[in-house]
Amino acid sequence: MIFKRIAIAALAALLLPTCSDSAPQAREGEVVLRFGHFPNLTHVQGLVAHQLSRRGQGWYERRVAELLGKPVRLTWYSYNAGPGAMEALFAHSLDLTYVGPAPVINAFVKARGREVRLLAGAVKGGSALVVPAGSTAVRPQDFRGRILATPQLGNTQDVACRAWLASAGLRISLTGGDAQVMPTRNPEQLALFARGHFAGVWTVEPWVSRLVQESGGKVLVEDSGSVATVLAAGERFLAEQPEVAAAVYTAHRELSQWIVEHPEEAQQLVIAELRELTKSSIPPELVRAAWQRIHIVTELQLPVLQQFARDAHAAGFLRQEPDLAPLIASLPATAHE
């Protein structure tokens, strides 16, 4: 029905179970949370919170414990792209994750409206189509017969890229068509793009800035108006622990506000966490440049989600456009106070 080529093997996208190799078991009176995110700047809340956890200053651990009056233990997991995180939610090995909206919508439809819900928005913008500096391509039609890269089949940038090409009348299939969209992990995109293998790469920060600064690229399409990241949760987790989900929602909104008010400190935490996850140093000036493309948001807007559904339909991932109203979680009223 959807995700014609996604399989359970997408669990291989799990890069690093960064705090524990096995699911933690709750002690009496303790809240245990299993939280996911990606090593992308558009997952800034996850990067900041993960780094604070490493330092023994866990944001979610402290704030959720304060709200619930219970001790909280949290395990972080890092994924390469959305489909892998959705498979982990389906397998009930993950409670919450920062993720792009397209994989969430695809998973929601795949599960016939079950398994996954959205708690909040996280980041808008931060994605772009990067082409070689000398490229003369300016329209989708200019990529006919050429190869573009995205981070993973069915992730948010993959859907956006395919929908953009299809909007100009190009026939785009999952494996070819008038132009070929080739899912390629972000670290591998840099070298392949520099060698001229791709006519363009549609990806997210900090990879957009790295392609520009390190691989001789320029931004052709700035995808600044769409939501790049949301906070999703497993349906079973919400049903069994609604008060915990409400506390997480509150902590997420407060963390987002803290990041907006403390950009320099947040950037240092992001740099440290990306170093841990990617095993490479990220120059502060690159993060500062990438920071200008991301915008923190916490509200969820149904019309924006419906546009993603239309894009996924245009890209061939959905047979029809679903009603996404049930996808937005209903939380206890205290979560909104």
C-alpha positions as CSV (number, residue, x, y, z in Angstrom):
1,M,0.0,0.0,0.0
2,I,2.8,2.4,0.9
3,F,6.5,2.3,1.3
4,K,6.6,-0.2,-1.5
5,R,10.3,-1.1,-0.9
6,I,10.5,-0.5,2.9
7,A,11.0,-3.7,4.9
8,I,11.5,-4.7,8.4
9,A,15.2,-4.6,7.5
10,A,14.9,-0.8,7.9
11,L,15.7,-1.6,11.5
12,A,19.3,-1.7,10.2
13,A,19.1,2.1,10.1
14,L,19.6,2.0,13.9
15,L,23.1,3.5,14.1
16,L,23.9,3.6,17.7
17,P,22.0,2.4,20.7
18,T,24.0,5.1,22.4
19,C,23.3,4.4,26.1
20,S,22.3,0.8,26.2
21,D,22.2,-2.2,24.0
22,S,19.1,-3.7,25.5
23,A,15.7,-2.3,26.5
24,P,15.8,-0.9,30.0
25,Q,13.6,-2.4,32.7
26,A,11.7,-0.1,35.0
27,R,12.3,-0.4,38.8
28,E,9.4,0.0,41.1
29,G,8.1,3.6,41.0
30,E,10.5,4.5,38.2
31,V,9.6,5.9,34.7
32,V,11.7,4.5,31.8
33,L,11.8,6.3,28.5
34,R,13.3,5.1,25.2
35,F,13.9,8.2,23.0
36,G,15.2,8.5,19.4
37,H,16.6,11.2,17.2
38,F,18.9,11.5,14.2
39,P,22.4,13.1,13.9
40,N,21.0,16.1,12.0
41,L,20.8,19.7,13.1
42,T,17.1,19.6,12.4
43,H,16.9,17.3,15.4
44,V,18.3,20.0,17.6
45,Q,16.2,19.2,20.6
46,G,17.3,15.6,20.5
47,L,21.0,16.5,20.1
48,V,20.9,19.0,23.0
49,A,18.9,16.7,25.3
50,H,21.1,13.7,24.4
51,Q,24.3,15.7,25.2
52,L,22.9,16.9,28.5
53,S,22.1,13.3,29.4
54,R,25.7,12.3,28.7
55,R,26.8,15.1,31.1
56,G,24.5,13.9,33.9
57,Q,22.3,17.0,33.4
58,G,19.4,15.3,31.5
59,W,16.7,17.7,30.5
60,Y,13.9,15.2,30.2
61,E,15.1,13.2,33.1
62,R,15.0,16.2,35.4
63,R,11.9,18.0,34.1
64,V,9.7,14.9,33.7
65,A,10.7,13.7,37.2
66,E,9.7,17.1,38.6
67,L,6.3,17.0,36.8
68,L,5.5,13.4,37.8
69,G,7.2,13.2,41.2
70,K,8.9,10.0,40.1
71,P,12.5,9.1,39.1
72,V,13.1,9.0,35.4
73,R,15.6,6.9,33.5
74,L,16.1,7.6,29.8
75,T,17.9,5.8,27.0
76,W,18.8,7.5,23.8
77,Y,19.0,5.8,20.3
78,S,20.3,7.4,17.2
79,Y,18.9,6.6,13.7
80,N,20.0,7.5,10.2
81,A,16.6,8.3,8.9
82,G,12.8,8.1,9.6
83,P,11.8,4.7,8.3
84,G,14.1,2.9,10.7
85,A,12.7,4.9,13.7
86,M,9.2,4.0,12.6
87,E,10.0,0.3,12.5
88,A,11.3,0.6,16.1
89,L,8.1,2.2,17.2
90,F,6.1,-0.5,15.5
91,A,8.3,-3.1,17.3
92,H,7.6,-1.3,20.7
93,S,11.3,-1.0,21.2
94,L,11.1,2.8,21.2
95,D,8.6,5.1,23.0
96,L,9.3,8.5,21.4
97,T,11.4,9.9,18.6
98,Y,12.2,13.1,16.8
99,V,11.5,12.3,13.1
100,G,10.5,13.9,9.8
101,P,6.7,14.1,9.1
102,A,6.8,12.0,5.9
103,P,7.8,8.7,7.6
104,V,5.3,9.3,10.4
105,I,2.5,9.8,7.8
106,N,3.5,6.7,5.9
107,A,3.7,4.6,9.0
108,F,0.3,5.9,10.2
109,V,-1.3,4.8,6.9
110,K,0.6,1.6,6.8
111,A,-0.7,0.7,10.2
112,R,-4.3,1.8,9.2
113,G,-4.3,4.7,11.7
114,R,-2.6,2.8,14.6
115,E,0.8,2.5,16.2
116,V,2.0,6.1,15.9
117,R,0.9,9.6,17.0
118,L,2.3,13.1,16.9
119,L,2.9,15.0,20.2
120,A,4.4,18.3,18.9
121,G,6.3,20.1,16.2
122,A,10.0,20.6,16.6
123,V,11.8,22.3,13.6
124,K,10.8,24.0,10.5
125,G,13.2,24.5,7.6
126,G,16.7,23.3,7.5
127,S,16.5,21.3,4.3
128,A,17.5,22.2,0.8
129,L,18.5,21.0,-2.7
130,V,22.2,21.5,-3.2
131,V,23.7,21.4,-6.7
132,P,27.3,21.8,-7.9
133,A,28.5,25.4,-7.9
134,G,28.8,25.4,-11.7
135,S,25.5,23.8,-12.4
136,T,23.1,25.5,-14.8
137,A,20.1,23.6,-13.6
138,V,17.3,25.9,-12.3
139,R,14.1,23.9,-12.9
140,P,12.9,20.3,-12.2
141,Q,13.0,19.7,-16.0
142,D,16.7,20.4,-16.0
143,F,17.3,17.2,-14.0
144,R,15.8,14.9,-16.7
145,G,18.1,11.9,-17.1
146,R,20.2,12.8,-14.1
147,I,20.7,11.4,-10.6
148,L,19.8,13.2,-7.3
149,A,20.5,11.9,-3.8
150,T,18.3,11.9,-0.7
151,P,19.1,10.5,2.8
152,Q,16.8,7.4,2.7
153,L,13.9,6.1,0.7
154,G,10.7,7.5,2.0
155,N,12.2,10.0,4.4
156,T,10.9,13.6,4.4
157,Q,13.6,14.9,2.0
158,D,13.1,11.9,-0.3
159,V,9.4,12.7,-0.6
160,A,10.0,16.4,-1.0
161,C,12.5,15.8,-3.8
162,R,10.3,13.3,-5.7
163,A,7.2,15.6,-5.3
164,W,9.2,18.6,-6.6
165,L,10.3,16.7,-9.7
166,A,6.8,15.3,-10.3
167,S,5.3,18.8,-10.0
168,A,6.9,19.7,-13.3
169,G,5.5,16.6,-15.1
170,L,8.5,14.4,-14.8
171,R,7.7,10.7,-14.3
172,I,9.4,9.6,-11.1
173,S,9.2,6.0,-10.0
174,L,10.8,4.5,-6.8
175,T,13.6,3.1,-8.9
176,G,14.0,5.4,-11.9
177,G,11.8,7.4,-14.3
178,D,12.7,10.6,-16.1
179,A,15.2,11.4,-13.3
180,Q,16.6,9.0,-10.7
181,V,16.4,9.7,-7.0
182,M,19.1,7.6,-5.2
183,P,18.8,7.2,-1.4
184,T,22.3,7.6,0.0
185,R,23.4,8.0,3.6
186,N,24.4,11.6,4.4
187,P,28.1,11.0,5.1
188,E,28.5,9.2,1.8
189,Q,26.8,12.0,-0.1
190,L,29.7,14.4,0.5
191,A,32.4,12.4,-1.3
192,L,30.1,11.2,-4.1
193,F,28.8,14.8,-4.7
194,A,32.3,16.2,-4.8
195,R,33.2,13.6,-7.4
196,G,30.3,14.6,-9.6
197,H,28.2,11.5,-9.1
198,F,25.1,13.5,-8.3
199,A,23.5,16.3,-10.1
200,G,22.0,17.4,-6.8
201,V,21.4,16.4,-3.2
202,W,18.2,17.1,-1.2
203,T,19.2,16.8,2.4
204,V,19.1,18.5,5.8
205,E,21.5,20.5,8.0
206,P,24.3,20.3,8.9
207,W,24.8,18.3,5.6
208,V,23.5,21.2,3.5
209,S,26.2,23.5,4.8
210,R,28.8,20.7,4.5
211,L,27.9,20.1,0.9
212,V,28.3,23.9,0.2
213,Q,31.5,24.5,2.3
214,E,33.3,21.2,1.8
215,S,32.1,19.8,-1.6
216,G,31.7,22.8,-3.8
217,G,27.9,23.1,-3.8
218,K,25.3,25.8,-3.9
219,V,21.7,25.9,-2.7
220,L,19.2,25.8,-5.5
221,V,15.9,25.1,-3.6
222,E,15.6,26.4,0.0
223,D,12.9,24.3,1.7
224,S,12.4,26.8,4.5
225,G,8.6,26.7,4.8
226,S,7.9,23.1,5.6
227,V,8.2,21.2,8.8
228,A,11.4,19.2,9.0
229,T,11.0,17.5,12.4
230,V,8.2,16.5,14.7
231,L,8.0,14.7,18.0
232,A,6.3,11.3,17.6
233,A,5.2,8.7,20.1
234,G,4.1,5.1,20.0
235,E,0.3,4.6,20.4
236,R,0.8,2.0,23.1
237,F,3.0,4.2,25.1
238,L,0.4,7.0,24.9
239,A,-2.4,4.7,25.9
240,E,-0.5,3.1,28.8
241,Q,1.3,6.3,30.1
242,P,-0.7,9.4,29.2
243,E,0.5,11.4,32.1
244,V,4.2,10.6,31.1
245,A,3.5,11.7,27.6
246,A,2.0,14.9,28.9
247,A,5.1,15.6,30.9
248,V,7.3,14.9,27.9
249,Y,5.3,17.3,25.9
250,T,5.7,20.0,28.5
251,A,9.5,19.3,28.8
252,H,9.8,19.4,25.0
253,R,8.2,22.8,24.7
254,E,10.4,24.2,27.5
255,L,13.5,22.8,26.0
256,S,12.6,24.3,22.6
257,Q,12.2,27.7,24.3
258,W,15.5,27.3,26.1
259,I,17.2,26.6,22.8
260,V,15.7,29.8,21.2
261,E,16.9,31.9,24.2
262,H,20.4,30.3,24.4
263,P,21.6,29.7,20.8
264,E,25.3,29.9,21.6
265,E,25.1,27.4,24.5
266,A,22.8,25.2,22.5
267,Q,25.2,25.2,19.5
268,Q,28.0,24.0,21.7
269,L,25.9,21.1,23.0
270,V,25.0,20.2,19.4
271,I,28.6,20.3,18.3
272,A,29.6,18.0,21.2
273,E,26.8,15.6,20.5
274,L,27.4,15.4,16.7
275,R,31.1,14.7,17.5
276,E,30.0,11.7,19.7
277,L,27.6,10.4,17.1
278,T,29.6,10.9,13.9
279,K,33.1,10.5,15.4
280,S,34.1,13.6,13.5
281,S,34.6,17.3,14.5
282,I,32.0,19.8,13.3
283,P,33.5,23.3,12.9
284,P,31.6,25.9,15.0
285,E,31.3,28.2,11.9
286,L,29.5,25.5,10.0
287,V,27.0,25.0,12.8
288,R,26.5,28.8,13.0
289,A,25.8,28.9,9.2
290,A,23.4,26.0,9.4
291,W,21.7,27.4,12.4
292,Q,20.3,30.3,10.2
293,R,18.2,27.8,8.2
294,I,16.4,26.1,11.1
295,H,13.4,27.5,13.0
296,I,12.1,26.1,16.3
297,V,8.4,25.3,16.3
298,T,6.3,23.3,18.7
299,E,2.8,23.6,17.3
300,L,1.3,21.1,14.9
301,Q,-0.7,22.4,12.0
302,L,-3.0,19.9,10.3
303,P,-3.0,21.7,6.9
304,V,0.8,21.4,6.9
305,L,0.6,17.7,7.6
306,Q,-2.0,17.2,4.8
307,Q,0.4,18.9,2.4
308,F,3.0,16.2,3.3
309,A,0.3,13.6,2.6
310,R,-0.3,15.2,-0.8
311,D,3.5,15.2,-1.5
312,A,3.8,11.5,-0.5
313,H,0.8,10.7,-2.8
314,A,2.5,12.6,-5.7
315,A,5.7,10.7,-5.0
316,G,4.0,7.4,-5.2
317,F,4.2,6.4,-1.5
318,L,0.5,6.8,-0.8
319,R,-2.3,5.5,-3.0
320,Q,-4.7,8.1,-1.6
321,E,-4.6,11.1,0.8
322,P,-5.5,10.0,4.3
323,D,-7.4,12.0,7.0
324,L,-4.6,12.9,9.4
325,A,-6.6,14.5,12.2
326,P,-6.4,11.2,14.3
327,L,-2.6,11.3,13.9
328,I,-2.3,14.2,16.4
329,A,-2.3,12.9,19.9
330,S,-4.9,13.9,22.5
331,L,-3.1,14.6,25.7
332,P,-4.4,15.4,29.2
333,A,-5.3,19.1,29.6
334,T,-2.4,19.7,32.0
335,A,0.0,19.1,29.1
336,H,-1.2,22.4,27.5
337,E,-1.0,24.6,30.6
